[in-house]
Every structure is written in structure tokens, then in C-alpha cells.
Amino acid sequence: MPDQTSQQPRPVLTSAPPTVQKPARRVTNPLRRPDEQRSLFGEILDWMLAPLLVLWPMSVTLTFVVAQEIANPPFDRKLEETASLLADHVDFAQGKVRLDLGIDVAEVLRPDATVTTSYMVLGLRGELVAGDADVPLPLEDDTSEGTPRLRFDKMNGNEVRVAYTWARLPNQAPVLVQVAETLEARTQLANEIIRGLIVPQFIVLPLAVLLVWLALTRGLAPLTALQARIRRRRPEDRSPIDARGAPEEIAPLVESFNDLLARLSASIEVQKRFIADAAHQMKTPLAGLRTQSELALRQTDPAELRRSLRQIAAATERATRLIDQLLALARAEHGGAEAPVHELLDLAQLTRELVRDWVPQAIERQIDLGVDVPEGRAEVLGAPLMLRELLGNLIDNGLRYTPRGGTVTARVLRDGDDVLLEVEDTGRGIAEAERPRVFDRFYRVLGTDVEGSGLGLAIVREIAEQHDAQVSIHTPSQAQNPALPGVLLRVRFTRTPHAAAPVRQ
């Protein structure tokens, strides 16, 4: 049997009052600047144009390299052919090497205004047979015959391209033949190629930027239209936004916004019903206060005046209780951003302390109020003030609907990882058909002569939902009187300390 508390105090109820932990304050950095708002149009434009601006210098460099590769081969082939031609016309006669071309060498070299061509033919002992002595000699000693070789060198301080080979004479050592030309013609051809490729890029690049700008403007036009549609809406219009004209990429955003509108509409409707119901419920006690006040003003008999004042005091108490419950329900339903911190707390200790606070009311109503809690701690994750409100409404409900001489027991149990909070009374009970509705606001079971607002169990349900707990109604199995079967209200807390850490709601 649980410990019962009626006329005599209990040791379990004499513990020191709990220390209320203050909610943790959010610390904000006053020096932290909010993130700057960024334009989606500008962001996309930056990511499209930045690669173009980076790749364009690379394209110019690559074009220069390619132009050089294109310009060199024709000149190299001509230079090799000239060197081979001169080597073919080198012979040995009368004891010396000579160049017998049959025509003027200048005709073969065909100089022009943009290039200077020089040649050199050396004799057997390295003497100059023909050409220009300033042509630099090759560094390698390989004198094998074959295709003329090419190299870059310097002649009279100028960069030149040199083709050289060795002419083989009968029974004689090889003879060096070289042809060198300046690079002006090659550079001019490479520059013409570069101009032919780069100049169109100067035209294409701004055109590409303009086309990208127009394409982005065109692509983001549906967003602008959607923004205009939202701005044209009336404040009371909370109908879903038609996403058919919106781009596919922002369809999830529109759906989320529509879901927010739906939840906002539901919340506003709940608030409207709450205000209407609260206004309706407040009319009765206020009207009673006004009537009793008018009667008191007309009374001349002191006894009747005291009677009217007592009724005014009772009506004021009922109105105060109704207002307190309305505020508690409002806090439970609309905690908002300043909702209390959830922390690990001992539900057994909380139950002991709260039952002790309700002992005077139980004694006044001649009801045996008891508490039954396990040894040790029964930890749940929750807000202490909200759980006190929940348990207080359960106890108040039990005391109101239990006749004089009955019992009300607050109980805490462990069921595996779950913690159960139960309040059992020996009142008239709740019919099965009425149980789904007793958690509705302002609903009261017909046929009872108990004063109340019908908000107590609605508050219990809202607070339980905020704590991921389930509220259920049961009939006690050990009812002594069939006419008073009683009610057992059970709250099951499934969130254990090992399953979750304290969080801010």
C-alpha cells in the first residue's frame, strides 16, 4: 500500500524545497556582424565570369605558344633545303674546296626586307671558303652526314636560326655548311597568327558576358515574378503558393513555404479559438462578480452583506483560477523562443515536494493525499516549472473529483527505461466514451457538481507533448466501491538520460 498523507504529516514530505535552476542565458557576441546579404544573380554571374577572366590570359599564352609552333616549321624546312642545296654543290678541285652553285648565292637565299640570311662554307682546314665568317660554329663534334640539323644561336647580338650539315667529299674530310637567318619573319608570322586568334576573342568575350547577363536575367525572371506575386498578397491571405510557374530547383522551397503557411494558419486558428473560448469562459465569473457586487451594494443587513462578500470572494477565486489556467495553457501551447531549458531532474523528489504543497487543500477537503515513489532517483529530461504545472493539475483534478473521505495518491514508477507518473483517485471515474474528450479545452463531463474550467487536463496534455510523453486514462484495478471506481491518470516519459542530452527547446 502506498504511504498516505491526510491529517498527519509524513517524513517523506518534510524535505527541503527544491532549488530552482535558472535557465541558461544565451550568450551573444556583440562584436559579431551579421552575414551580408548576397545576390543570387551576382553569385551566379561571378562563378560564370570568373573562370572566363582566368582562362582568357591562359588562352593568350597558349595561343602564343601554338603560333610559334605554327610559324617555325615552314621557315625551318626552307632553311634545311637551302643548307642541303649548298652542301650538294660543294666539291673539291685543284686541291681546294669550292662552292660551285652555277648561279649567284644571293638568288638562292632570296633575302627580303624582314629577314637577313647568311651562309658559311668551311674548308678542310677550317678556313672560310664562302659566305660570312660571323656565322657561329656548332658546339657538337658529330660530322656524320644526313638531314641538316637546326639550332638557335646568336650572331652579331641577334637571335638566329641555323641549319647546318657536313658535305662529304671523295677521299676528303667532311666540310661544314651552315645557313643562318634572323627571326623577324617568324615573329611577324606568329604575331599575325596571334592577332587573327586574339582579336576575335576581344569581340567574343564581351559578347559572351552580355549573353550570360541576358541568360541569367531571363532564367531568374520566374523568381522575380514569384516575388511580385507574394508581395501583392493581402496580409490575411495564407493560401498555398502556386509553384507551377516557379523553376524546378526552387519547388522544394515553395513547398516548404506552403507548409509553413499551413502551420501558421493552423496556429492562428488555434489562437482564435482559444481567445473566443477564453472570452466565453470569462463572461460567467465576471457576470457573477458584477451581480454579487450589485447585490452587496443594496444590502443593509450586515449578515447578508457578509454573505454577498463571501460569494464575491469565491467568484474572485474561481476567476483567478481560470486566468491562471488560461495563462498556463498559453505558455504550454506557445512557449516560443524563450521556452524553458530542459534538464535532468529527479521526478520522485519533485513529486514529494509538490504533494507536500497540496496537503493543506487535501486536509481542507478531508481527502487522504499520499505519495508513493521508488528508492533512489527517477530521472527524466524536462523543464522543472512545466512539470510542476503538469503534476499540480493532475493533483488538483484528483482532489476536485474525489468526494470527502476519499484518497488521492501521486505515484512514480520505473518501467524499464521509462518513468511513469501516476495520480490515482477514488472519485466517480470517467466513462470510456468521455475519455478522448476530457483533454479538450473547456470540456467538462456532464452530471458533476464540481466547479472548474475544463482546462486542467488540456494543460497536462500540452506539457506532456512538449516532453515527448504520453498521457493515458485508466480505471484503478483495486476500486473498493463500484459507485466510485476512481481514475488513474498516467504520464509515461520515454526520453531517458541515456537517450538524449539536455537541450534547449
Disulfide bonds with the S-S distance in Angstrom:
none
